[in-house]
Amino acid sequence: MSSLTEDGAAAGLSALGSPVRLRVFRLLVRAGDEGANVTDLVRLSQIPPSTLAHHLAALSRAGLVRQEKRGRELICTADYGRVNALAAYLTENCCAGLGLGCAQDSAA
């Protein structure tokens, strides 16, 4: 069973529903466990700093991004646990019995 509520899942999906936030999140996934500082994210995404801050805040509120101050840098990392919980929420009732067959069976 997923650890997310319906509201939590909706918040995560809504946050990723913005093309800009999706691009930023994918950059953080590429950065891995080390994360990326905001200066690098501005450079890589070509998003103005104030706009990026707005999008990072939305991703953080949804629990998809963690932010940590390291010295003078703000390091952002993707929260893989939350992403995995979101994926689990979306698929937890897969093939639960609507008599429609299972998409996972036909993918093999």
Phi, psi and omega per residue, in radians:
M1 nan 2.419 -3.110
S2 -1.225 2.599 3.114
S3 -1.522 -0.046 -3.128
L4 -1.616 2.591 2.974
T5 -1.539 2.954 3.077
E6 -1.044 -0.741 3.125
D7 -1.126 -0.694 3.114
G8 -1.131 -0.725 3.103
A9 -1.137 -0.741 3.131
A10 -1.095 -0.681 3.117
A11 -1.115 -0.750 3.121
G12 -1.123 -0.787 -3.141
L13 -1.164 -0.664 3.102
S14 -1.106 -0.749 3.134
A15 -1.086 -0.680 -3.141
L16 -1.420 -0.114 -3.127
G17 -1.288 -0.212 3.076
S18 -1.536 2.218 3.117
P19 -0.982 -0.649 3.136
V20 -1.165 -0.814 3.136
R21 -1.145 -0.642 3.091
L22 -1.090 -0.728 3.110
R23 -1.099 -0.780 3.125
V24 -1.107 -0.769 -3.134
F25 -1.081 -0.732 3.125
R26 -1.125 -0.612 3.046
L27 -1.082 -0.715 3.137
L28 -1.190 -0.623 3.070
V29 -1.101 -0.757 3.104
R30 -1.101 -0.549 -3.139
A31 -1.226 -0.357 3.099
G32 1.278 -2.776 -3.066
D33 -1.135 -0.408 3.125
E34 -1.228 -0.460 -3.101
G35 1.281 -2.929 3.137
A36 -2.522 2.537 3.077
N37 -1.428 2.812 -3.040
V38 -1.089 -0.640 3.122
T39 -1.033 -0.775 3.102
D40 -1.147 -0.671 3.122
L41 -1.121 -0.676 3.086
V42 -1.065 -0.820 -3.116
R43 -1.113 -0.835 -3.074
L44 -1.232 -0.636 -3.081
S45 -1.556 -0.333 -3.062
Q46 1.016 0.627 3.090
I47 -1.847 2.329 3.116
P48 -0.992 2.551 -3.068
P49 -0.921 -0.774 -3.101
S50 -1.178 -0.639 3.100
T51 -1.194 -0.743 3.113
L52 -1.070 -0.733 3.130
A53 -1.020 -0.722 3.110
H54 -1.063 -0.798 -3.109
H55 -1.238 -0.668 3.081
L56 -1.116 -0.656 3.108
A57 -1.104 -0.713 3.125
A58 -1.135 -0.741 3.106
L59 -1.150 -0.641 3.120
S60 -1.185 -0.764 3.111
R61 -1.053 -0.583 3.133
A62 -1.396 -0.089 3.115
G63 1.430 0.194 -3.091
L64 -1.565 -0.331 -3.110
V65 -2.314 2.392 3.027
R66 -1.865 2.519 3.107
Q67 -2.154 2.363 -3.106
E68 -2.413 2.286 3.090
K69 -1.417 2.163 3.060
R70 -2.173 1.773 -3.049
G71 1.117 -2.138 -3.139
R72 -1.672 -0.004 -3.098
E73 -1.753 2.565 2.983
L74 -1.827 1.994 -3.110
I75 -1.737 2.276 3.127
C76 -1.961 2.398 3.086
T77 -2.339 2.581 3.033
A78 -1.264 2.425 3.088
D79 -1.609 1.644 -3.069
Y80 -1.129 -0.550 3.096
G81 -1.071 -0.736 3.134
R82 -1.193 -0.695 3.116
V83 -1.118 -0.753 3.107
N84 -1.112 -0.672 3.099
A85 -1.136 -0.659 3.111
L86 -1.140 -0.777 3.099
A87 -1.100 -0.715 3.125
A88 -1.117 -0.693 3.119
Y89 -1.062 -0.749 -3.095
L90 -1.174 -0.495 -3.043
T91 -1.959 0.039 -3.009
E92 -1.099 -0.463 -3.135
N93 -1.829 0.298 3.134
C94 -1.008 2.288 3.088
C95 1.088 0.571 -3.084
A96 -1.397 -0.062 3.008
G97 1.993 0.902 2.980
L98 -1.695 0.064 3.131
G99 1.307 0.338 -3.086
L100 -1.816 0.067 -3.067
G101 1.467 3.116 -3.080
C102 -2.135 2.200 3.115
A103 -1.085 -0.558 3.135
Q104 -1.148 -0.595 3.123
D105 -1.163 -0.696 -3.096
S106 -1.365 -0.280 3.137
A107 -1.370 -0.314 -3.077
A108 -1.360 nan nan
